[in-house]
Amino acid sequence: MDIGEIEPSQLRGAHRVERDGVPRRGGEFLRAPVPASKVTFTRRELDRILSLYGRKVAAGEWRDYAIDFLKDRAVFSVFRHASEMPLYRIEKDPRLERRQGAYSVISATGHILRRGHELDRVLGALDRSLRLVAS
């Protein structure tokens, strides 16, 4: 595989090894590392999360976000300011899918606000709007 065939993001973790795997001096070739399996959000899940994020940014409540794809879970963190701790973390942990549910919303203090099998219902903990109650 030539350098032109490698994604730019793959070059960061690349290491130099021989084509045949036998180390020798000089003549080393660049090979992309074998990526470990990672948990990710699907396009539908990410669309739903970013839709909520866009509404909260428009309302002035949220300002920045970060996405982490780890071996055991995927995390979408929401920030009020870029230099702070995240206000909320939306996590997808497939190991909990058959028990409490793969999705959870966690506050800055580590308190689990809601956990469940359906992302839309879990995000409802963050998507509360004020309702006018008539008496």
Backbone hydrogen bonds, N-H to C=O, Kabsch-Sander energy under -0.5 kcal/mol:
donor,donor_aa,acceptor,acceptor_aa,energy
5,E,2,D,-1.2
6,I,3,I,-1.3
10,Q,7,E,-1.2
11,L,7,E,-0.8
11,L,8,P,-0.7
12,R,8,P,-0.5
14,A,11,L,-0.8
15,H,31,R,-1.0
17,V,15,H,-0.5
17,V,29,F,-1.7
21,G,18,E,-0.6
29,F,17,V,-1.2
31,R,15,H,-1.2
39,V,70,L,-2.5
46,L,42,T,-2.7
47,D,43,R,-2.5
48,R,44,R,-2.1
49,I,45,E,-2.3
50,L,46,L,-2.8
51,S,47,D,-1.9
52,L,48,R,-1.8
53,Y,49,I,-2.5
54,G,50,L,-2.6
55,R,51,S,-1.8
56,K,52,L,-2.2
57,V,53,Y,-2.4
58,A,54,G,-2.3
59,A,55,R,-1.6
60,G,57,V,-1.3
61,E,56,K,-2.2
62,W,56,K,-1.0
63,R,79,F,-2.9
64,D,79,F,-1.8
66,A,77,S,-2.0
68,D,75,V,-2.9
70,L,68,D,-0.7
70,L,73,R,-2.5
74,A,92,K,-2.1
75,V,68,D,-3.0
76,F,90,I,-2.6
77,S,66,A,-3.1
77,S,75,V,-0.6
78,V,88,Y,-2.7
79,F,64,D,-3.1
84,E,81,H,-1.5
87,L,78,V,-2.8
88,Y,78,V,-1.0
89,R,106,I,-2.4
90,I,76,F,-2.9
91,E,89,R,-0.7
91,E,104,S,-2.7
92,K,74,A,-2.5
93,D,91,E,-0.5
93,D,102,A,-3.1
96,L,93,D,-1.8
97,E,94,P,-1.4
99,R,96,L,-0.7
101,G,96,L,-2.7
103,Y,116,G,-2.0
104,S,91,E,-1.9
105,V,114,R,-2.4
106,I,89,R,-2.8
107,S,111,H,-2.7
108,A,87,L,-0.9
110,G,107,S,-1.5
113,L,105,V,-2.4
113,L,111,H,-0.8
114,R,105,V,-1.2
116,G,103,Y,-2.3
122,V,118,E,-1.7
123,L,119,L,-2.8
124,G,120,D,-0.7
125,A,122,V,-1.5
126,L,123,L,-1.6
127,D,123,L,-1.3
133,V,131,R,-0.5
134,A,132,L,-0.6
